[in-house]
Amino acid sequence: MPYFSKLKATFQQWGGGTATFFTYTHFSHDLTTGLLPALLPLIKDGLGLSYLQSGFLLSALNVTSGLSQFPGGWLGDRFKRQVVISIGLAGIGLSTLSVGLSPGYYFMLAVLIIMGIFAGAYHPSSASVLSSYFQAEKRGKAIAFHMVGGSLGFALGPILGGAIAELTGWRFSFILLSLPSLIAIPFILKKFAHIPEEKESKPSTSNASRARRSTEILGIIRTIAIIFILAVLTQLIGGSVISFIPIYLVDKHGVTATYAAMLIGIIRTGGIAGSLFGGWLSDRWGRTNAIFLTFIATGPVIYLFTILPFNAAIIFVFILFSFLLYMRQATVQPYLLDRVPPYLRATVFGIYFGLGMEGISIIQPIFGHFMDLYGIVKVFDVVALISIGLSLLSLVLMRKART
């Protein structure tokens, strides 16, 4: 019995049933949004698409997903967040179902644009709702647990989708994997009908209140500016780099394409551990300390995997890189929740996610262009040096951010 009591206490410290449910919703959301890249070769062959058309399918989803974070966050602060989340999950689920039923290329292209639009509704509002149920000292672990759901969704989506496609075809992969997000909707509307702090998120509209809010918002911007900007810059570099790791392994180290694809799955498992550790550390050691640890360490880690030969050490460094990327998210999100008032949280998170996602969508083709000109190895070397510079800048700004 003492063992089960301790286990139950630990479960409650990490957010209990509320965080577990949001972990599932995050899993169901990212399970579907991460499915397209894995099944794109099958879709290309099935519909007889060119490489250009295949690229447009990816852009249709990725670009609109990034842009939709901005209005998605704004809507989350002006309407009931559980309704915004439910609409987002419904749009994602039905769009995924429609991809599986697509009769042709142009129909699928339109559906993916719609999916990207609805993708902006979940993340800004879910983090805001989750924070309402936990005090500041527990938010880090609850947010980290929530992030694990997204990591599992991205990791298991290609595996489950590939297995289903092997048995029944790629269309059934989209049809069957659309169900988890649709199943979650009635539970969200019922369980979270009344959210703590919801009244605080609807401030007075009087002139005096607006003036106070304007002053408060400027103060918030000054407080979070350094960490916010560094977090977005690190996300742009790190998120773009991890997308090219399989090609980097093939071109520089001569591994097979299949082995490189398997390795990227292994590398991403570091993100699960990074999320949990980051949430725990930010609650124990302080948000700012944990955040700057990730900023300062990311540059040297990127530099390491540009100079190491292909062996067990470089695989460990790649896993550590993924660990730091997700650890940063698990520390920055509770930091923002602690410092932004409830009525602005979804908006701030929409800006944060939007800049990161849309920025990566823009930077990836730029990276690709320079890789065509100078080779992927040289581009990675330059990015590593830029990352080292960003880490040094973080070291310089750390004291200012603390004060």
HELIX and SHEET records of a PDB file:
HELIX    1   1 PRO A    2  GLN A   13  1                                  12    
HELIX    2   2 GLY A   16  THR A   33  1                                  18    
HELIX    3   3 LEU A   35  LEU A   47  1                                  13    
HELIX    4   4 TYR A   51  GLY A   76  1                                  26    
HELIX    5   5 ARG A   81  GLY A  100  1                                  20    
HELIX    6   6 TYR A  105  ALA A  119  1                                  15    
HELIX    7   7 TYR A  122  SER A  132  1                                  11    
HELIX    8   8 ALA A  136  THR A  168  1                                  33    
HELIX    9   9 TRP A  170  LEU A  177  1                                   8    
HELIX   10  10 LEU A  179  LYS A  191  1                                  13    
HELIX   11  11 ASN A  207  HIS A  253  1                                  47    
HELIX   12  12 ALA A  257  TRP A  285  1                                  29    
HELIX   13  13 ARG A  287  ILE A  307  1                                  21    
HELIX   14  14 ALA A  312  ARG A  339  1                                  28    
HELIX   15  15 PRO A  342  LEU A  344  5                                   3    
HELIX   16  16 ARG A  345  TYR A  374  1                                  30    
HELIX   17  17 ILE A  376  ARG A  402  1                                  27    
END                                                                             
